Amino acid sequence: MQISVAFALIALAGAAPPAGQVGPSPPEAPPPPASTDLSIGLDIDSGRMTVPVSIGTSGPYKFVIDTGAERSVISRELATALALTAGKPVRLIGLAGTATVETVHVPELSISTLGAKNVEAPALATGNIGARGMLGIDALQGHRITIDFDRRAMKVTPSGRRIRGTSSPGDILVSAKNLYGQLIVTDARYHGERISVIIDTGSPISIGNRAMLNLARRSTKSLGPISVTSVTGQVLDASYVMINDLHIAGLEFDRVPMAVADVPPFKRFGLEDSPALILGMDTMRLFRRVNIDFANRQILFSLPAPRMATRGCSAGTSCSSYN
């Protein structure tokens, strides 16, 4: 079975300047939000989340919320239409390899009162991004985002204090490590062995490295090859399998579709030889809600409703489209 997914799994794992060039300066922190409760409707039919983003006084435009991207990205076509000033080239580590890409200066990008100023954003083709841009963790730092799949909505609030306990028996709270601003969960196991899980809302599918697949105690079911186009336009060909005995935050999942490849982002996080999984939206949507708190390095998973399957891919879950 051949599947083509024209999205990146980690859109911007890191940007470093080519030799002899100075990299872009970090964006200025946005002012404190005037509202402490910002609710945004989500378009999740495509398997990814898009939200309306304004660039200065223009827009709004549909951007993908990507917790796997260190920096926000804008489409080359939109940058041209807005006559944004060109910046210095940077080296982008993408799913299928590294590439030197052009950047533009974005004076401000925002969702209501959330956003960032003076961003040097890589400018990439709209067709490869799948939207007019991507809102990365440079614009999300200091905030907590709650993705509510039942209500098809996302809520953004200032992080506030650390959560000390859960208020609902259906909630599971886990602490995460912070690497390059991204959150990595270590409370996860595959066939009883600990793995690292990267939370990536910009990815429509999950991908594991070969070190993870080698933990399987029995053969995994092959779903055929899969072809994935990175945001840089580079293509990754990988095998696609169905895995069982995956535990995340104490909850077991079986019959989870996963691409298998040692993609560059694993090396970026020092996980090229350690079992690791990029958790995409197909698996994340098996939870009712996912609460990601960047400042406090916490992730709160709300267990699925009774109508949703916690073991396997049932009708109505995004997994079914990959069988």
HUNORFEN-V846874 format. One record per backbone hydrogen bond with DSSP energy under -0.5 kcal/mol. CO is the residue of the C=O (numbers start at 1). NH is the residue of the N-H. Records with the same first field share a line. If there is no record, write none. Layout:
CO=NH, NH
This chain:
1=3
3=5, 227
4=6
5=7, 229
10=13
12=70
14=93
16=91
18=21
28=117
37=39
38=156
40=154
42=44
43=50
44=47
49=65
50=43
51=53, 63
53=61
54=56, 110
55=58
58=55
61=53, 63
62=132, 133
63=51
64=66, 135
65=67
66=69
68=70
69=137
72=122
73=134
74=124
75=79
76=80
77=81
78=82
79=84
80=83
85=105
90=92, 101
91=16
92=94, 99
93=13
94=97
95=264
97=94
99=92, 101
101=90
102=123
103=87
104=106, 121
105=107
106=119
107=118
108=56
109=116
110=54, 112
111=114
114=111
115=30
116=109
117=28
119=106, 121
121=104
122=74, 124
124=76
125=128, 129
126=130, 131
132=75
133=64
134=73, 136
135=66
136=139
137=141
140=143
142=159
143=294
144=157
145=147, 292
146=148, 155
147=149, 290
148=152, 153
152=42
153=148
154=40
155=146
156=38
157=144
168=171
170=303
172=301
174=299
175=186
177=179, 184
179=182
182=179
183=199
184=177
185=197
186=188
187=249
188=195
189=247
190=193
193=190
196=277
197=185, 199
198=200, 279
200=203
201=49
203=281
204=282
206=259
207=278
208=261
209=212, 213
210=214
212=215
213=216
221=242
224=240
225=3
226=228, 238
227=5
228=230, 236
230=233
234=230
236=228, 238
238=226
239=260
240=223, 224
241=243, 258
242=221
243=256
245=191, 247
246=253
247=189
248=251
251=248
253=246
254=312
255=257
256=243
258=241
259=208, 261
260=239
261=263
263=266, 267
264=267, 268
265=269
266=271
267=270
271=274
275=196
276=209
277=198, 279
278=207, 280
279=200
280=283, 284
281=285
283=286
284=287
288=149, 150
289=302
290=147, 292
291=293, 300
292=145, 294
293=297, 298
297=176
298=293
299=174, 301
300=291
301=172, 303
302=288, 289
305=308
310=312
312=314
314=317
317=320
318=321
319=322
320=323
